[in-house]
């Protein structure tokens, strides 16, 4: 009897560990941002922008991009000359994470015309 109880408890423990899902989807962010910060050139800039596009399209269980992704992507777009699209992404960051408004509004003020 004790043998069966141990087997059931063991199975339940394994099942509970196997079903973890991520709140956010990162889709290659770690490698791309490391490569970009190691040597920020045009090729790596294009690489990181593609990764950000993938991250925005695929969301985790929360249904929104991870905190800071829209802000970082928007800032890189602004640096790359796509000011309007960058500002929209910064606004999205505020929409998804209202607590970031103080910081993001300062960035937006720098680029207002």
Secondary structure as the mmCIF struct_conf table of DSSP 4:
data_model
#
loop_
_struct_conf.conf_type_id
_struct_conf.id
_struct_conf.beg_label_comp_id
_struct_conf.beg_label_asym_id
_struct_conf.beg_label_seq_id
_struct_conf.end_label_comp_id
_struct_conf.end_label_asym_id
_struct_conf.end_label_seq_id
HELX_RH_AL_P HELX_RH_AL_P1 UNK A 2 UNK A 18
TURN_TY1_P TURN_TY1_P1 UNK A 19 UNK A 19
BEND BEND1 UNK A 23 UNK A 24
TURN_TY1_P TURN_TY1_P2 UNK A 27 UNK A 28
HELX_RH_AL_P HELX_RH_AL_P2 UNK A 29 UNK A 38
BEND BEND2 UNK A 39 UNK A 39
HELX_RH_AL_P HELX_RH_AL_P3 UNK A 42 UNK A 57
BEND BEND3 UNK A 58 UNK A 58
TURN_TY1_P TURN_TY1_P3 UNK A 61 UNK A 62
BEND BEND4 UNK A 63 UNK A 64
HELX_LH_PP_P HELX_LH_PP_P1 UNK A 65 UNK A 66
TURN_TY1_P TURN_TY1_P4 UNK A 67 UNK A 68
HELX_RH_AL_P HELX_RH_AL_P4 UNK A 69 UNK A 79
TURN_TY1_P TURN_TY1_P5 UNK A 80 UNK A 81
HELX_RH_AL_P HELX_RH_AL_P5 UNK A 83 UNK A 96
HELX_RH_3T_P HELX_RH_3T_P1 UNK A 98 UNK A 100
HELX_RH_AL_P HELX_RH_AL_P6 UNK A 101 UNK A 110
TURN_TY1_P TURN_TY1_P6 UNK A 111 UNK A 111
#
